[in-house]
Amino acid sequence: MWPFSRDAVAAAGIVACFVMVVAIQGGGYVSREETDDRLYETTGSIGSINPGVLHLSEQQSERIHQVLMQFPDVASSTPAPNLAENVSGRQRLQDMPSNLTDEIPRLHGHKFLKLSDRILVVEPTTREVVAMIPRYHLLP
């Protein structure tokens, strides 16, 4: 027979599960954004995820679209870069508005370029396009 009561074994099991969950999460609170990032990072797909891409939810993309539509377009004579490509050094990047970086912390430190057909979120040190938001949305 067991030297411990059934209740003591059950309590130890619950504590062990809690400790494992805390250890897996790194011992701290995990925000929804961090959880979303972890989901993208652990899909098991090979080659389909670019580590330089900034993954945004539909709600975040829509919010960025709403705020940045107030800014003027940048005229461009060169073809617009795609996701994970670099923006030309001739194109002037604009600072991300502080109200957006407060709402969506992962935008902190990024800049943007608003073109006639899309909004590009850019990593300023490399000038790499990390997110692309179309200017025009199809109606449902």
C-alpha positions in Angstrom: 0.0 0.0 0.0 0.9 3.6 -0.5 2.4 5.5 2.5 0.5 8.6 1.3 -3.2 9.3 1.2 -5.1 9.5 -2.1 -5.7 13.3 -1.5 -2.0 13.9 -1.0 -1.1 12.1 -4.2 -3.7 14.1 -6.1 -2.4 17.4 -4.6 1.1 16.5 -5.6 0.0 15.8 -9.2 -1.8 19.1 -9.4 1.3 21.0 -8.2 3.5 19.0 -10.6 1.3 20.0 -13.5 1.3 23.7 -12.4 5.1 23.6 -12.2 5.4 22.1 -15.7 3.1 24.8 -17.2 5.1 27.6 -15.5 8.4 26.0 -16.7 7.1 25.8 -20.3 5.9 29.4 -20.3 9.2 30.6 -19.0 7.9 31.4 -15.5 5.9 34.5 -16.5 2.7 35.8 -18.0 2.4 35.1 -21.8 0.4 37.7 -23.6 -1.9 36.8 -26.5 0.6 38.4 -29.0 3.4 36.2 -27.6 1.2 33.2 -27.8 0.4 34.0 -31.5 4.1 34.3 -32.2 4.8 30.9 -30.6 2.0 29.4 -32.7 3.7 30.7 -35.8 7.1 29.4 -34.7 6.0 25.9 -33.8 3.9 24.8 -36.8 6.5 22.3 -37.9 6.5 23.6 -41.5 9.8 23.7 -43.2 10.7 26.8 -45.1 7.2 28.3 -45.0 7.9 30.8 -42.1 10.2 33.7 -42.6 11.7 34.7 -39.2 11.9 38.3 -40.4 8.1 38.5 -41.0 6.0 40.4 -38.5 2.9 38.3 -38.0 -0.2 40.4 -37.4 -3.8 39.4 -36.7 -6.6 40.6 -39.0 -7.7 43.1 -36.2 -4.1 44.5 -35.9 -3.8 44.8 -39.7 -7.2 46.6 -39.9 -6.2 49.0 -37.1 -2.9 49.8 -38.8 -4.8 50.4 -42.0 -7.2 52.8 -40.2 -4.5 54.9 -38.6 -2.0 55.0 -41.5 -4.6 55.9 -44.1 -4.5 59.4 -42.6 -0.9 59.9 -43.8 0.1 61.0 -47.3 1.1 58.5 -50.0 4.7 58.3 -51.1 5.2 58.6 -54.8 7.4 55.8 -56.1 9.0 55.3 -59.5 10.4 51.9 -58.5 8.4 48.7 -58.2 7.0 48.2 -54.8 8.9 45.5 -52.8 7.2 42.4 -51.6 7.3 40.8 -48.2 10.8 40.1 -47.0 12.4 42.3 -49.7 14.2 45.5 -49.0 12.8 49.0 -49.6 15.0 51.2 -51.8 17.3 53.6 -49.9 15.8 56.4 -52.0 12.4 55.9 -50.4 11.8 57.9 -47.2 10.4 55.8 -44.3 8.0 57.4 -41.9 7.9 56.9 -38.1 5.2 54.6 -36.8 2.7 56.7 -34.8 3.0 56.3 -31.0 -0.7 55.5 -30.6 -0.2 52.4 -32.8 3.0 51.3 -31.0 1.1 51.7 -27.7 -1.8 49.5 -29.0 0.4 47.0 -30.9 3.8 46.8 -29.1 5.4 44.6 -31.7 5.3 47.6 -34.0 7.8 49.5 -31.7 10.9 50.4 -33.6 9.4 49.8 -37.0 8.7 52.4 -39.7 6.2 52.4 -42.6 5.9 53.3 -46.2 2.4 54.1 -47.6 2.2 53.4 -51.3 -0.8 53.8 -53.6 -1.8 50.1 -53.3 -0.3 48.9 -50.0 1.2 49.9 -46.6 4.6 48.4 -45.8 5.8 47.9 -42.3 9.6 48.1 -42.5 12.5 47.1 -40.1 14.5 50.4 -40.4 18.0 49.0 -39.9 17.8 46.5 -42.7 14.9 48.2 -44.6 13.3 44.8 -45.0 9.5 44.7 -45.4 8.2 42.7 -42.4 4.5 43.2 -43.0 2.4 44.2 -45.9 -1.2 45.5 -45.6 -3.3 46.0 -48.8 -4.9 49.5 -49.1 -8.1 48.2 -50.5 -10.3 45.5 -48.9 -12.7 43.4 -50.8 -16.3 43.7 -49.6 -17.9 40.6 -48.1 
